[in-house]
Amino acid sequence: MTYTNEIKIVLADDHKLLRDGLRNIIEQKSNMKIIGEASNGREAVKICSKLLPDVVLIDIAMPNLNGVEATSQILKINPKTKVIALSMHSTKQFIQRMFHSGAFGYLLKDGDSEEVICAISTVIRNKKYLSKDINQEYLNLLKNKDTLGKSKLSSREKEVLQLIAEGNSSKEIGEILCLSSKTIDVHKNNIMKKIDLHTIPELTKFAIKQGLTSL
């Protein structure tokens, strides 16, 4: 199937230089247009809810809300959006979590410009795309469970855990999520019980290991 309409794209990455580079690559194609940019996951969700893009290129490791959780929220708003993950990581864990969140493509950041266009052209035809430098058999990971799912953390708890790891206080997290600091403390206690970790350094290490933050 050939997609004949103009492809509306949102770029989400906390590095402006990378967004500028992607924009220069993509806008050379007459049927592709960048309609919005975001520098963190929460901003990406907000922009996508307003603009309803066809494709989103999103960095996995972004501040405030990582690409995995942002992807889940974007697709709840508009399930037709095709999300392509951008990452420096080619490990099974990251690939698995992104595809389980609903992503349709996975691109390594050290890929070439032609691959970016190829990935967009592929997912818009409702086909999954995995970076050519990654073992294509990794797509079989879609049959397995999300590795972080073993911790039994809810989406809200994952958000709170990331913000804790990034050094935010309960009050600051509450302001970001529009919740009271007491509610955040309840989430924090639940997180500690579920994963059996009881200090901020331990929680931070866990969040980094699970790919919730790149600190």
N, C-alpha and C positions, 0 to 999 in steps of 0.2 A: 504494500500500500504506500502511495506517495502522499506526503503531507504538502498541500499546496498553499496553505495560508501562511502569513507572516508568523514566525515563531517568537513569542514574547518571553523574554528571559530576565530573571533576577539574579544578581551576583551577591553572594554573602561570604565575606572573608574579612578578617580583622586587619589585613594588610592592604593598604590602598594601592601600593605598587602592583600587587598581584591582580587586584580588581582592574586596574588600568590596563595591564597586559592582556587580560582576558577580553576586556572591552575592545581593544585594538584588533584582536584576532577575530572575534565574533562579528563585529560590525563590518568586516570586509565582505561578509556574505549578505547579499541583497534581501534574503528571506528571513534574516535573523535580526532582532532588535532588543537592546538592553533597555528595559523599562524601569528598573530600580536597582539600588544597591544597599547593602546592609553591612555593618561592621561588627555585629554580634548576633547571636542566635535569636534573642528576644526581638530585636529590631527586624530580623528577617521574617519572623512570624507575623509581625504587625504589617510590614510592607506587603507580604503575600496575601494577607487577608483583605487588603484594600485593592491590590492590582490584579490578583488572580492570574499569575503568569502560567505559561505552558510548561516552562522548564525553570528549575532553580539549580544553580551550581553553588554548593554550600560546603564550606570548610568543616571538617569534623571537630577540630579542636578550637572552638571559639569561646571567648569569655561570656559570662552572664548566663548563657544557655548553650550547651554544646550542640553540634550538628545533628547528633542522633535524636535527641529530644526535640529539637527544633523541627526536624523532618516529620516526626510523628504529629506534631501540632499543626504543621502546614497542611498535611494530608487530611487531617480531620476537618479542616476548613474547606479544602478543595481536593478531593480524591483524584481528580483528573490531572493534577500537576505532576510532572515527572521530575524527580529529584536526582541530581548527580552529585555524589560525594567527591570532595577534593581532599586529598590527604597525602602526607609524607610516608604513611605507614602501609605496608603491604602484608601485614600479618592477618591470620584468619580471624582473630578476635574483632578487629576493627571492621573488616569486610562483612562478617556475619552480623554484627550489630546494626550496621547501616542498612543492609538489605532487609533485616527483620523489622526495621523501623518504617520500611516502605520505599526506600530508595530504589531507583531503576538502573543507576549506573554508578561506577566507582572509578575515579581517575586519580592517578598519581601526579603529584605536582611537578615532577621532573619530566613529564611527558612533553611531546611536541605539539605545535599548533594544529597540525592536521588531525591529531587524535581528539582534540577538544571538539572540533567540528563533527568528527565521526561519531563521537559519543552523543552529542545533541541530536544528530540526524537519526541515530539508532533508537534512542529512547522515545523520541516523538512518534516513532512507528510502533510503539508499544512493545519494544524488544529490550531486554536487559543488556547492559554493556559493562564489561570488566576490562580494565586497563590491560593493554597488550603485554606489559611486562609482568603481569601476575598470572600464576597458574590458573588456567581457565576452569580447571576442575573445582576450584573454590566455590563455584556457583552451587555445588552440591551442598554447601553449608546452609543453604536455605531450608533444608530439611531438618536441620538441628535447631535446638532452642538457643535463645539469646543467652550468652554466657553470664551477663549481669542478672538475668532472670533467676539464677540460682540464689541470689541474695534476697529474693522476694521483695525488693523495694518497689514501691509504686512510682509512677511518673513524677508525682509531686515530691516524693522523698529523694528521687534522683536529682531534681532541680535544687532542692535544699542542700543536699550533699555537695553538689558542685559549688554552690555559693559559699558554703562553709569552707571548703578547700581553698577557695580564692580569697579567703581572709575577711569575709563579711561577718559582722556581728548579727545577732538575732534581730535587733532593731532594723539594721540595714536590709537584711533579707526580707523582713516583713514589709518594708517599704517597697522593695522591688516586686514582690509577689502580691502586694495588697492584702496582707494578712497581719494579724497582731503578733507581737514578739512572743507572746505566750504560746500561740499556735505553732510558731516556728520551733520553740523549745520542745513542744510535744513531738513534732516531727523528728527533731534531733535525737530525742530519747528513744523513739521507735526505731530509728536508723541504727543506733548503737546496739539495741537489743537484737535486731534482726541479723546483723553481721558480726555481732560479738566483738566490737571494738569500742573503746571507751575514752579515748583522748583525741584532741583535734589533730595532732600529728599522725596518729593511726588512721583517722578518717581521711586525711589529706593523701596519705600514701595509697590508700585503697581507691580513692577517686581517680588518682593518676593511673594506677594500674589498670583500672577498668575503662580508661579512656574518657572519663567524664570531663577532665580538664587536662591541659598540657603543661601546668605549672612545673 
